[in-house]
Amino acid sequence: MISWRVPPGPTIARRARLHAALGDPVRLLIVDELMVSDRAPVELQALTGLASNLLAHHLDTLEQAGLIARSDSSGDGRRRYIRLISGALGPIYAPTKLASSGVLFVCSMNSARSQLAAALWNECTGAPAQSAGTHPAHHVHPGAIAAARRAGFDLRATTPRSLENVETLPPIVITVCDQAHEEVGSERMWSHWSIPDPVARGTKSAFDAAVDEIRERIQAFVGPTVNQQGAP
């Protein structure tokens, strides 16, 4: 006689909640979108065609299953962003394989988050990456340069540039700043990572946290990194 060992109850319950949440086509569509981009509810409404109350129901279900989190926009305070919780899907989904594609990272001043993201993308994947800003600063923020050095790469030679000076957009454009996304990326439905602004806090830990989150986002987007230099 074969004896089947039943896994512990909490594990079964967790898996059941996960499968139940993903068993609806609309929620599956939302999760597919959130795998590559944080989205505001209004953007998810445009994607799904749902009324706000029905969308809220689906988002509540995904949140209760531990799949999504919500955060206030650092740009338009009336907005919130929905993001997929890192690792929540476990082995159910394979990450997208887009490491070989060119990518452009955009933030408002192009002085920290987008510069770090472009350098991390190149360092992690070996693929080309660019960055730009909607209102570029005069220089890269010293805190970003220092955080890059601690992470094992160099931003000292980089210079902020305007998004208007990017002649040809690459296949992937990702805004890493709520303000920039709301200004230009939302209308174009560019992918968006709602990364807290380290410049606003100005601390070493804030810049290091931005590096860690961006690296985590890249790994989730393209799969395990090719080059782990500087990984924490």
KEVEXDREN-942392 format. One line per 4 residues: number of its first residue (from 0); their letters; for each residue x, y, z of N, C-alpha, C. Coordinates in nm, 4 decimals, always signed. Layout:
// residues N
NUM> A> X Y Z X Y Z X Y Z  ...
***
This chain:
// residues 232
0> MISW> +0.0846 -0.1197 +0.0000 +0.0000 +0.0000 +0.0000 +0.0880 +0.1246 +0.0000  +0.0531 +0.2215 -0.0869 +0.1281 +0.3465 -0.0914 +0.0741 +0.4408 +0.0147  +0.1625 +0.4958 +0.0942 +0.1229 +0.5915 +0.1979 +0.1552 +0.7323 +0.1497  +0.0510 +0.8148 +0.1359 +0.0699 +0.9515 +0.0913 +0.0866 +1.0436 +0.2119
4> RVPP> +0.1921 +1.1200 +0.2094 +0.2155 +1.2133 +0.3193 +0.1566 +1.3484 +0.2810  +0.0603 +1.3974 +0.3557 -0.0046 +1.5251 +0.3274 +0.0788 +1.6381 +0.3867  +0.1143 +1.7388 +0.3068 +0.1916 +1.8519 +0.3596 +0.1161 +1.9230 +0.4708  +0.1865 +2.0005 +0.5518 +0.1220 +2.0724 +0.6624 +0.0065 +2.1587 +0.6136
8> GPTI> -0.0952 +2.1747 +0.6981 -0.2152 +2.2493 +0.6637 -0.1915 +2.3883 +0.6095  -0.1086 +2.4716 +0.6768 -0.0878 +2.6078 +0.6274 -0.0346 +2.6121 +0.4848  +0.0498 +2.5151 +0.4480 +0.1044 +2.5128 +0.3126 -0.0057 +2.4856 +0.2111  -0.0900 +2.3870 +0.2419 -0.2020 +2.3555 +0.1537 -0.2974 +2.4742 +0.1429
12> ARRA> -0.3268 +2.5373 +0.2569 -0.4181 +2.6516 +0.2573 -0.3616 +2.7668 +0.1746  -0.2318 +2.7918 +0.1876 -0.1669 +2.8985 +0.1116 -0.1742 +2.8695 -0.0383  -0.1444 +2.7473 -0.0766 -0.1493 +2.7117 -0.2178 -0.2916 +2.7216 -0.2723  -0.3888 +2.6809 -0.1909 -0.5281 +2.6872 -0.2352 -0.5710 +2.8319 -0.2588
16> RLHA> -0.5326 +2.9229 -0.1688 -0.5664 +3.0649 -0.1853 -0.5021 +3.1207 -0.3124  -0.3787 +3.0792 -0.3365 -0.3075 +3.1272 -0.4528 -0.3748 +3.0821 -0.5821  -0.4068 +2.9535 -0.5883 -0.4706 +2.9011 -0.7088 -0.6113 +2.9590 -0.7274  -0.6831 +2.9778 -0.6178 -0.8173 +3.0344 -0.6275 -0.8103 +3.1784 -0.6804
20> ALGD> -0.7116 +3.2546 -0.6318 -0.6977 +3.3932 -0.6758 -0.6631 +3.4012 -0.8232  -0.5853 +3.3060 -0.8719 -0.5413 +3.3088 -1.0107 -0.6364 +3.2344 -1.1043  -0.7424 +3.1763 -1.0468 -0.8353 +3.0977 -1.1279 -0.9334 +3.1808 -1.2083  -0.9345 +3.3108 -1.1880 -1.0234 +3.3998 -1.2635 -0.9447 +3.4644 -1.3765
24> PVRL> -0.9962 +3.4647 -1.5006 -0.9221 +3.5207 -1.6142 -0.8834 +3.6670 -1.5964  -0.9696 +3.7459 -1.5339 -0.9382 +3.8872 -1.5148 -0.8213 +3.9023 -1.4182  -0.8241 +3.8279 -1.3087 -0.7152 +3.8380 -1.2117 -0.5846 +3.7859 -1.2706  -0.5944 +3.6852 -1.3553 -0.4748 +3.6338 -1.4221 -0.4163 +3.7403 -1.5151
28> LIVD> -0.5034 +3.8117 -1.5846 -0.4586 +3.9198 -1.6723 -0.3901 +4.0294 -1.5916  -0.4482 +4.0644 -1.4769 -0.3893 +4.1672 -1.3913 -0.2514 +4.1242 -1.3432  -0.2397 +4.0000 -1.2986 -0.1105 +3.9504 -1.2491 -0.0075 +3.9476 -1.3613  -0.0476 +3.9052 -1.4804 +0.0444 +3.9069 -1.5944 +0.0988 +4.0475 -1.6180
32> ELMV> +0.0118 +4.1488 -1.6086 +0.0547 +4.2870 -1.6288 +0.1480 +4.3324 -1.5173  +0.1142 +4.2951 -1.3932 +0.1946 +4.3382 -1.2790 +0.3301 +4.2685 -1.2731  +0.3461 +4.1610 -1.3488 +0.4761 +4.0950 -1.3540 +0.5815 +4.1844 -1.4172  +0.5396 +4.2750 -1.5033 +0.6361 +4.3625 -1.5713 +0.6199 +4.5090 -1.5352
36> SDRA> +0.5105 +4.5456 -1.4686 +0.4886 +4.6870 -1.4409 +0.3965 +4.7073 -1.3227  +0.4313 +4.8013 -1.2341 +0.3349 +4.8497 -1.1360 +0.2293 +4.9293 -1.2119  +0.1066 +4.9247 -1.1648 +0.0000 +4.9968 -1.2340 -0.0920 +5.0665 -1.1345  -0.1401 +5.1845 -1.1735 -0.2440 +5.2527 -1.0986 -0.3779 +5.1883 -1.1335
40> PVEL> -0.4762 +5.1925 -1.0427 -0.6067 +5.1341 -1.0738 -0.6662 +5.1850 -1.2045  -0.6492 +5.3135 -1.2356 -0.7060 +5.3673 -1.3593 -0.6422 +5.3007 -1.4811  -0.5146 +5.2637 -1.4705 -0.4477 +5.1950 -1.5810 -0.4986 +5.0525 -1.5939  -0.5240 +4.9889 -1.4803 -0.5790 +4.8531 -1.4843 -0.7227 +4.8544 -1.5357
44> QALT> -0.7961 +4.9606 -1.5084 -0.9307 +4.9726 -1.5655 -0.9245 +4.9789 -1.7177  -0.8287 +5.0555 -1.7691 -0.8135 +5.0657 -1.9144 -0.7746 +4.9309 -1.9740  -0.6940 +4.8555 -1.9010 -0.6490 +4.7249 -1.9496 -0.7613 +4.6230 -1.9494  -0.8423 +4.6223 -1.8425 -0.9434 +4.5181 -1.8256 -1.0822 +4.5582 -1.8744
48> GLAS> -1.1072 +4.6893 -1.8821 -1.2404 +4.7352 -1.9190 -1.3421 +4.7226 -1.8081  -1.2968 +4.7048 -1.6844 -1.3866 +4.6869 -1.5706 -1.4271 +4.8193 -1.5081  -1.5443 +4.8215 -1.4495 -1.5859 +4.9340 -1.3669 -1.5010 +4.9344 -1.2397  -1.4901 +5.0483 -1.1757 -1.4015 +5.0614 -1.0602 -1.4381 +4.9670 -0.9465
52> NLLA> -1.5687 +4.9436 -0.9237 -1.6079 +4.8562 -0.8124 -1.5706 +4.7109 -0.8396  -1.5810 +4.6671 -0.9659 -1.5430 +4.5303 -0.9995 -1.3913 +4.5122 -0.9938  -1.3202 +4.6128 -1.0397 -1.1740 +4.6060 -1.0296 -1.1317 +4.5995 -0.8841  -1.1941 +4.6794 -0.7994 -1.1612 +4.6792 -0.6569 -1.1818 +4.5406 -0.5960
56> HHLD> -1.2874 +4.4719 -0.6371 -1.3136 +4.3357 -0.5889 -1.1983 +4.2420 -0.6255  -1.1549 +4.2484 -0.7501 -1.0462 +4.1608 -0.7943 -0.9153 +4.1953 -0.7227  -0.8886 +4.3232 -0.7035 -0.7664 +4.3628 -0.6338 -0.7701 +4.3195 -0.4880  -0.8865 +4.3289 -0.4251 -0.8990 +4.2831 -0.2868 -0.8699 +4.1336 -0.2766
60> TLEQ> -0.9175 +4.0566 -0.3740 -0.8932 +3.9123 -0.3742 -0.7449 +3.8827 -0.3885  -0.6779 +3.9533 -0.4776 -0.5343 +3.9326 -0.4968 -0.4556 +3.9747 -0.3731  -0.5010 +4.0811 -0.3081 -0.4322 +4.1270 -0.1870 -0.4505 +4.0267 -0.0738  -0.5703 +3.9745 -0.0595 -0.5963 +3.8761 +0.0449 -0.5162 +3.7476 +0.0240
64> AGLI> -0.4846 +3.7174 -0.1012 -0.4032 +3.5999 -0.1310 -0.2542 +3.6263 -0.1141  -0.2204 +3.7491 -0.0780 -0.0800 +3.7831 -0.0556 -0.0006 +3.8057 -0.1828  -0.0704 +3.8416 -0.2919 -0.0035 +3.8570 -0.4207 +0.0339 +4.0005 -0.4541  -0.0416 +4.0970 -0.4037 -0.0160 +4.2363 -0.4399 -0.0060 +4.3246 -0.3166
68> ARSD> +0.0548 +4.4408 -0.3369 +0.0598 +4.5447 -0.2332 +0.0278 +4.6777 -0.2995  -0.0211 +4.7718 -0.2214 -0.0574 +4.9039 -0.2737 +0.0246 +5.0105 -0.2016  +0.0610 +5.1139 -0.2756 +0.1373 +5.2238 -0.2156 +0.0924 +5.3553 -0.2771  +0.1064 +5.4631 -0.2001 +0.0695 +5.5955 -0.2487 +0.1750 +5.6463 -0.3467
72> SSGD> +0.1309 +5.7197 -0.4469 +0.2224 +5.7799 -0.5433 +0.3022 +5.8913 -0.4765  +0.4301 +5.8993 -0.5121 +0.5116 +6.0109 -0.4641 +0.4995 +6.1309 -0.5575  +0.4245 +6.1140 -0.6678 +0.3993 +6.2252 -0.7587 +0.2640 +6.2865 -0.7294  +0.1595 +6.2284 -0.7849 +0.0228 +6.2722 -0.7615 -0.0305 +6.1996 -0.6380
76> GRRR> -0.0464 +6.2708 -0.5294 -0.0875 +6.2097 -0.4034 -0.2248 +6.1451 -0.4068  -0.3033 +6.1746 -0.5116 -0.4353 +6.1121 -0.5229 -0.4274 +5.9729 -0.5819  -0.3116 +5.9374 -0.6356 -0.2944 +5.8075 -0.7009 -0.2363 +5.7047 -0.6053  -0.2648 +5.5784 -0.6353 -0.1980 +5.4672 -0.5687 -0.1461 +5.3737 -0.6764
80> YIRL> -0.0422 +5.2986 -0.6428 +0.0113 +5.2011 -0.7367 -0.0023 +5.0607 -0.6795  -0.0316 +4.9679 -0.7684 -0.0432 +4.8267 -0.7332 +0.0819 +4.7575 -0.7833  +0.1470 +4.6813 -0.6971 +0.2644 +4.6061 -0.7405 +0.2519 +4.4611 -0.6979  +0.3158 +4.3752 -0.7751 +0.3209 +4.2331 -0.7430 +0.4266 +4.2130 -0.6360
84> ISGA> +0.3932 +4.1411 -0.5301 +0.4892 +4.1164 -0.4230 +0.5956 +4.0194 -0.4729  +0.7198 +4.0577 -0.4548 +0.8313 +3.9775 -0.5043 +0.8285 +3.8366 -0.4455  +0.8365 +3.7373 -0.5318 +0.8413 +3.5984 -0.4879 +0.7077 +3.5380 -0.4536  +0.6003 +3.6173 -0.4609 +0.4697 +3.5669 -0.4175 +0.4186 +3.4538 -0.5061
88> LGPI> +0.4573 +3.4542 -0.6324 +0.4087 +3.3518 -0.7248 +0.4885 +3.2227 -0.7180  +0.6039 +3.2268 -0.6515 +0.6838 +3.1056 -0.6390 +0.7168 +3.0464 -0.7749  +0.7024 +2.9151 -0.7893 +0.7394 +2.8493 -0.9152 +0.6285 +2.8507 -1.0207  +0.5161 +2.9179 -0.9931 +0.4044 +2.9122 -1.0868 +0.4381 +2.9816 -1.2180
92> YAPT> +0.5102 +3.0942 -1.2075 +0.5448 +3.1694 -1.3270 +0.6957 +3.1687 -1.3461  +0.7377 +3.1585 -1.4714 +0.8778 +3.1824 -1.5055 +0.8930 +3.3298 -1.5392  +1.0051 +3.3927 -1.4996 +1.0232 +3.5340 -1.5326 +1.0354 +3.5538 -1.6822  +1.0037 +3.6738 -1.7254 +1.0174 +3.7049 -1.8671 +1.1641 +3.7041 -1.9058
96> KLAS> +1.1940 +3.6627 -2.0260 +1.3319 +3.6536 -2.0730 +1.3582 +3.7653 -2.1730  +1.3887 +3.8838 -2.1210 +1.4059 +4.0002 -2.2060 +1.5417 +4.0660 -2.1838  +1.6354 +3.9912 -2.1273 +1.7639 +4.0509 -2.0922 +1.8395 +4.1040 -2.2120  +1.8152 +4.0466 -2.3307 +1.8906 +4.0889 -2.4483 +1.8313 +4.2131 -2.5146
100> SGVL> +1.7153 +4.2567 -2.4692 +1.6507 +4.3726 -2.5289 +1.7094 +4.5017 -2.4744  +1.7140 +4.6046 -2.5606 +1.7543 +4.7345 -2.5134 +1.6474 +4.7912 -2.4223  +1.6891 +4.8722 -2.3249 +1.5934 +4.9265 -2.2296 +1.6307 +5.0701 -2.1968  +1.5287 +5.1510 -2.1740 +1.5466 +5.2893 -2.1308 +1.4761 +5.3074 -1.9978
104> FVCS> +1.5487 +5.3569 -1.8974 +1.4908 +5.3873 -1.7673 +1.4710 +5.5385 -1.7560  +1.3533 +5.5764 -1.7079 +1.3181 +5.7187 -1.7024 +1.2767 +5.7567 -1.5610  +1.3315 +5.8677 -1.5116 +1.2800 +5.9291 -1.3899 +1.2756 +6.0793 -1.4146  +1.2400 +6.1550 -1.3160 +1.2205 +6.2981 -1.3404 +1.3536 +6.3702 -1.3643
108> MNSA> +1.4516 +6.3514 -1.2750 +1.5754 +6.4288 -1.2844 +1.6920 +6.3504 -1.3444  +1.6759 +6.2200 -1.3629 +1.7830 +6.1367 -1.4192 +1.9126 +6.1512 -1.3391  +1.8960 +6.1667 -1.2078 +2.0139 +6.1868 -1.1231 +2.0375 +6.0735 -1.0249  +1.9430 +5.9779 -1.0146 +1.9622 +5.8706 -0.9165 +1.9000 +5.7397 -0.9650
112> RSQL> +1.7671 +5.7261 -0.9502 +1.7045 +5.5961 -0.9764 +1.7260 +5.5463 -1.1180  +1.7031 +5.6295 -1.2182 +1.7185 +5.5831 -1.3561 +1.8643 +5.5555 -1.3906  +1.9556 +5.6338 -1.3339 +2.0985 +5.6083 -1.3555 +2.1389 +5.4755 -1.2923  +2.0946 +5.4520 -1.1705 +2.1253 +5.3257 -1.1028 +2.0647 +5.2080 -1.1773
116> AAAL> +1.9423 +5.2252 -1.2261 +1.8742 +5.1162 -1.2953 +1.9462 +5.0790 -1.4244  +1.9883 +5.1783 -1.5025 +2.0578 +5.1501 -1.6277 +2.1897 +5.0788 -1.6015  +2.2628 +5.1247 -1.5002 +2.3904 +5.0612 -1.4687 +2.3704 +4.9185 -1.4168  +2.2684 +4.8994 -1.3339 +2.2414 +4.7654 -1.2808 +2.1955 +4.6698 -1.3905
120> WNEC> +2.1126 +4.7193 -1.4824 +2.0670 +4.6348 -1.5936 +2.1866 +4.5854 -1.6742  +2.2768 +4.6772 -1.7069 +2.3949 +4.6408 -1.7848 +2.4859 +4.5473 -1.7054  +2.5032 +4.5778 -1.5787 +2.5912 +4.4970 -1.4935 +2.5351 +4.3572 -1.4719  +2.4031 +4.3482 -1.4587 +2.3406 +4.2193 -1.4298 +2.3200 +4.1341 -1.5547
124> TGAP> +2.2888 +4.1963 -1.6674 +2.2503 +4.1200 -1.7859 +2.3512 +4.1272 -1.8997  +2.4360 +4.2296 -1.8987 +2.5278 +4.2494 -2.0091 +2.4617 +4.3138 -2.1297  +2.3330 +4.3461 -2.1207 +2.2588 +4.4064 -2.2316 +2.2643 +4.5586 -2.2206  +2.2476 +4.6286 -2.3322 +2.2544 +4.7753 -2.3295 +2.1387 +4.8363 -2.2519
128> AQSA> +2.1669 +4.9471 -2.1879 +2.0641 +5.0195 -2.1130 +2.0948 +5.1680 -2.1185  +1.9898 +5.2483 -2.1231 +2.0035 +5.3929 -2.1237 +1.9176 +5.4503 -2.0113  +1.9387 +5.5781 -1.9823 +1.8526 +5.6465 -1.8865 +1.8306 +5.7890 -1.9333  +1.7223 +5.8476 -1.8870 +1.6892 +5.9854 -1.9233 +1.5935 +6.0420 -1.8196
132> GTHP> +1.5739 +6.1738 -1.8245 +1.4850 +6.2385 -1.7291 +1.3883 +6.3337 -1.7970  +1.2730 +6.3505 -1.7364 +1.1769 +6.4470 -1.7898 +1.2205 +6.5900 -1.7585  +1.2918 +6.6093 -1.6470 +1.3461 +6.7396 -1.6084 +1.4864 +6.7154 -1.5514  +1.5829 +6.6870 -1.6383 +1.7139 +6.6415 -1.5916 +1.7877 +6.7424 -1.5048
136> AHHV> +1.8576 +6.6877 -1.4061 +1.9414 +6.7698 -1.3192 +2.0723 +6.8027 -1.3915  +2.1567 +6.8797 -1.3251 +2.2852 +6.9167 -1.3852 +2.3892 +6.8070 -1.3681  +2.3713 +6.7219 -1.2661 +2.4707 +6.6176 -1.2416 +2.4055 +6.5021 -1.1671  +2.4708 +6.3881 -1.1698 +2.4231 +6.2722 -1.0952 +2.4411 +6.2991 -0.9468
140> HPGA> +2.3436 +6.2610 -0.8669 +2.3473 +6.2895 -0.7240 +2.4638 +6.2150 -0.6574  +2.5392 +6.2825 -0.5710 +2.6521 +6.2172 -0.5034 +2.6109 +6.0914 -0.4269  +2.4899 +6.0916 -0.3720 +2.4436 +5.9731 -0.2997 +2.4286 +5.8530 -0.3910  +2.3876 +5.8761 -0.5153 +2.3754 +5.7676 -0.6127 +2.5131 +5.7173 -0.6527
144> IAAA> +2.6072 +5.8084 -0.6711 +2.7438 +5.7696 -0.7070 +2.8052 +5.6846 -0.5956  +2.7830 +5.7261 -0.4711 +2.8375 +5.6521 -0.3577 +2.7721 +5.5145 -0.3446  +2.6406 +5.5088 -0.3643 +2.5699 +5.3803 -0.3555 +2.6160 +5.2857 -0.4660  +2.6380 +5.3407 -0.5856 +2.6882 +5.2582 -0.6955 +2.8253 +5.2013 -0.6615
148> RRAG> +2.9104 +5.2831 -0.6043 +3.0436 +5.2365 -0.5663 +3.0338 +5.1236 -0.4638  +2.9454 +5.1378 -0.3671 +2.9292 +5.0313 -0.2662 +2.8759 +4.9030 -0.3297  +2.7977 +4.9179 -0.4370 +2.7399 +4.8009 -0.5036 +2.8328 +4.7410 -0.6079  +2.9451 +4.8077 -0.6356 +3.0441 +4.7488 -0.7246 +3.0457 +4.8024 -0.8653
152> FDLR> +2.9833 +4.9184 -0.8913 +2.9916 +4.9772 -1.0250 +3.0082 +5.1281 -1.0132  +3.0351 +5.1921 -1.1268 +3.0799 +5.3314 -1.1268 +2.9854 +5.4214 -1.2065  +2.9357 +5.5269 -1.1429 +2.8500 +5.6247 -1.2104 +2.9188 +5.7596 -1.2290  +3.0472 +5.7672 -1.1979 +3.1127 +5.8984 -1.1980 +3.1184 +5.9627 -1.3360
156> ATTP> +3.1170 +5.8828 -1.4414 +3.1282 +5.9393 -1.5759 +2.9937 +5.9669 -1.6412  +2.8859 +5.9364 -1.5724 +2.7537 +5.9537 -1.6323 +2.7026 +6.0968 -1.6127  +2.6173 +6.1390 -1.7039 +2.5604 +6.2742 -1.7014 +2.4110 +6.2666 -1.7298  +2.3287 +6.3379 -1.6537 +2.1845 +6.3391 -1.6817 +2.1558 +6.3940 -1.8211
160> RSLE> +2.0510 +6.3426 -1.8840 +2.0085 +6.3935 -2.0139 +1.8566 +6.3962 -2.0191  +1.8060 +6.4728 -2.1123 +1.6616 +6.4891 -2.1253 +1.6007 +6.3757 -2.2067  +1.4816 +6.3368 -2.1693 +1.4078 +6.2374 -2.2461 +1.3845 +6.2873 -2.3886  +1.3725 +6.4183 -2.4064 +1.3513 +6.4750 -2.5395 +1.4686 +6.4493 -2.6323
164> NVET> +1.5860 +6.4199 -2.5758 +1.7050 +6.3970 -2.6574 +1.7243 +6.2504 -2.6954  +1.6320 +6.1654 -2.6539 +1.6382 +6.0242 -2.6933 +1.5695 +6.0126 -2.8292  +1.6467 +5.9915 -2.9323 +1.5918 +5.9940 -3.0677 +1.5035 +5.8734 -3.0977  +1.5505 +5.7551 -3.0587 +1.4755 +5.6326 -3.0868 +1.4562 +5.5555 -2.9572
168> LPPI> +1.3327 +5.5284 -2.9214 +1.3053 +5.4540 -2.7992 +1.3371 +5.3060 -2.8197  +1.4019 +5.2422 -2.7228 +1.4307 +5.0993 -2.7320 +1.3026 +5.0175 -2.7122  +1.3099 +4.8836 -2.7275 +1.1901 +4.8004 -2.7129 +1.1229 +4.8110 -2.5763  +1.2025 +4.8358 -2.4720 +1.1479 +4.8427 -2.3361 +1.1765 +4.9795 -2.2770
172> VITV> +1.0720 +5.0467 -2.2282 +1.0874 +5.1722 -2.1548 +1.0231 +5.1530 -2.0182  +1.0989 +5.1813 -1.9133 +1.0501 +5.1616 -1.7762 +1.0682 +5.2908 -1.6981  +0.9601 +5.3457 -1.6478 +0.9707 +5.4602 -1.5580 +0.9954 +5.4071 -1.4166  +1.0863 +5.4730 -1.3453 +1.1187 +5.4304 -1.2091 +1.0861 +5.5410 -1.1091
176> CDQA> +1.0021 +5.6329 -1.1521 +0.9652 +5.7504 -1.0734 +0.8175 +5.7767 -1.0976  +0.7400 +5.7855 -0.9907 +0.5959 +5.8078 -1.0062 +0.5670 +5.9358 -1.0829  +0.6416 +6.0407 -1.0527 +0.6170 +6.1688 -1.1184 +0.6379 +6.1584 -1.2693  +0.7476 +6.0937 -1.3113 +0.7751 +6.0796 -1.4548 +0.6705 +5.9909 -1.5212
180> HEEV> +0.6280 +5.8861 -1.4527 +0.5274 +5.7983 -1.5113 +0.3964 +5.8732 -1.5315  +0.3582 +5.9525 -1.4332 +0.2324 +6.0262 -1.4437 +0.2412 +6.1396 -1.5455  +0.3612 +6.1866 -1.5689 +0.3797 +6.2957 -1.6643 +0.3801 +6.2451 -1.8084  +0.4494 +6.1341 -1.8347 +0.4607 +6.0881 -1.9741 +0.4348 +5.9389 -1.9937
184> GSER> +0.4683 +5.8574 -1.8943 +0.4634 +5.7132 -1.9146 +0.3258 +5.6516 -1.9073  +0.2368 +5.7117 -1.8288 +0.1035 +5.6550 -1.8117 +0.0257 +5.6561 -1.9426  +0.0336 +5.7668 -2.0159 -0.0386 +5.7773 -2.1424 +0.0132 +5.6761 -2.2438  +0.1414 +5.6474 -2.2401 +0.2020 +5.5550 -2.3358 +0.2001 +5.4108 -2.2850
188> MWSH> +0.1481 +5.3927 -2.1645 +0.1435 +5.2611 -2.0997 +0.2823 +5.1967 -2.0935  +0.3837 +5.2804 -2.0663 +0.5170 +5.2265 -2.0414 +0.5146 +5.1456 -1.9132  +0.6041 +5.0492 -1.9029 +0.6173 +4.9755 -1.7776 +0.6624 +5.0719 -1.6679  +0.6247 +5.0410 -1.5450 +0.6555 +5.1315 -1.4343 +0.6945 +5.0533 -1.3104
192> WSIP> +0.8056 +5.0958 -1.2483 +0.8461 +5.0448 -1.1182 +0.8396 +5.1621 -1.0210  +0.7525 +5.1524 -0.9227 +0.7322 +5.2623 -0.8282 +0.8396 +5.2552 -0.7184  +0.9556 +5.3107 -0.7486 +1.0707 +5.3068 -0.6580 +1.0725 +5.4337 -0.5719  +1.0761 +5.4218 -0.4398 +1.0851 +5.5415 -0.3558 +1.2077 +5.6255 -0.3905
196> DPVA> +1.1931 +5.7552 -0.3850 +1.3001 +5.8474 -0.4234 +1.4043 +5.8578 -0.3123  +1.5270 +5.8087 -0.3345 +1.6290 +5.8186 -0.2291 +1.6780 +5.9612 -0.2084  +1.6671 +6.0444 -0.3119 +1.7124 +6.1830 -0.2990 +1.6276 +6.2576 -0.1970  +1.4985 +6.2265 -0.1918 +1.4092 +6.2946 -0.0977 +1.4515 +6.2691 +0.0469
200> RGTK> +1.4979 +6.1462 +0.0746 +1.5442 +6.1147 +0.2107 +1.6894 +6.1536 +0.2299  +1.7697 +6.1324 +0.1266 +1.9080 +6.1771 +0.1299 +2.0031 +6.0965 +0.2143  +1.9608 +5.9793 +0.2623 +2.0457 +5.8997 +0.3503 +2.1142 +5.7867 +0.2736  +2.2228 +5.7382 +0.3308 +2.2946 +5.6248 +0.2725 +2.2025 +5.5045 +0.2605
204> SAFD> +2.1238 +5.4779 +0.3630 +2.0351 +5.3617 +0.3611 +1.9284 +5.3742 +0.2528  +1.8823 +5.4965 +0.2248 +1.7807 +5.5166 +0.1215 +1.8369 +5.4836 -0.0166  +1.9595 +5.5260 -0.0439 +2.0210 +5.4958 -0.1736 +2.0521 +5.3465 -0.1857  +2.0997 +5.2855 -0.0767 +2.1273 +5.1418 -0.0811 +1.9985 +5.0625 -0.0999
208> AAVD> +1.8902 +5.1085 -0.0381 +1.7610 +5.0406 -0.0543 +1.7137 +5.0504 -0.1985  +1.7373 +5.1640 -0.2626 +1.6994 +5.1795 -0.4034 +1.7776 +5.0826 -0.4908  +1.9070 +5.0683 -0.4646 +1.9891 +4.9723 -0.5395 +1.9354 +4.8311 -0.5210  +1.9056 +4.7943 -0.3968 +1.8564 +4.6590 -0.3687 +1.7230 +4.6327 -0.4384
212> EIRE> +1.6313 +4.7310 -0.4321 +1.5007 +4.7099 -0.4937 +1.5115 +4.7032 -0.6453  +1.5936 +4.7880 -0.7044 +1.6087 +4.7845 -0.8500 +1.6687 +4.6529 -0.8949  +1.7698 +4.6051 -0.8229 +1.8292 +4.4758 -0.8589 +1.7244 +4.3647 -0.8486  +1.6444 +4.3686 -0.7443 +1.5391 +4.2683 -0.7260 +1.4371 +4.2749 -0.8389
216> RIQA> +1.4027 +4.3966 -0.8812 +1.3078 +4.4132 -0.9913 +1.3653 +4.3566 -1.1217  +1.4924 +4.3824 -1.1454 +1.5548 +4.3312 -1.2675 +1.5555 +4.1793 -1.2665  +1.5899 +4.1199 -1.1535 +1.5913 +3.9741 -1.1436 +1.4534 +3.9163 -1.1679  +1.3500 +3.9819 -1.1160 +1.2139 +3.9340 -1.1379 +1.1716 +3.9520 -1.2831
220> FVGP> +1.2251 +4.0547 -1.3473 +1.1857 +4.0868 -1.4848 +1.2508 +3.9947 -1.5866  +1.3789 +3.9649 -1.5665 +1.4527 +3.8885 -1.6679 +1.5016 +3.7521 -1.6189  +1.4804 +3.7209 -1.4919 +1.5304 +3.5938 -1.4416 +1.6603 +3.6134 -1.3667  +1.7246 +3.5050 -1.3214 +1.8487 +3.5149 -1.2466 +1.9530 +3.5942 -1.3244
224> TVNQ> +2.0240 +3.6803 -1.2553 +2.1221 +3.7657 -1.3202 +2.2392 +3.6845 -1.3729  +2.2958 +3.7357 -1.4821 +2.4108 +3.6696 -1.5428 +2.5354 +3.6969 -1.4612  +2.5479 +3.8190 -1.4146 +2.6671 +3.8617 -1.3419 +2.6260 +3.9071 -1.2029  +2.6733 +3.8396 -1.1023 +2.6340 +3.8728 -0.9659 +2.7320 +3.9657 -0.8964
228> QGAP> +2.8225 +4.0305 -0.9715 +2.9150 +4.1237 -0.9120 +2.8408 +4.2312 -0.8344  +2.8843 +4.2520 -0.7113 +2.8244 +4.3577 -0.6310 +2.6937 +4.3193 -0.5671  +2.6452 +4.1963 -0.5889 +2.5191 +4.1568 -0.5262 +2.5347 +4.1529 -0.3778  +2.4298 +4.1934 -0.3024 +2.4418 +4.1956 -0.1564 +2.4476 +4.0552 -0.1021
***
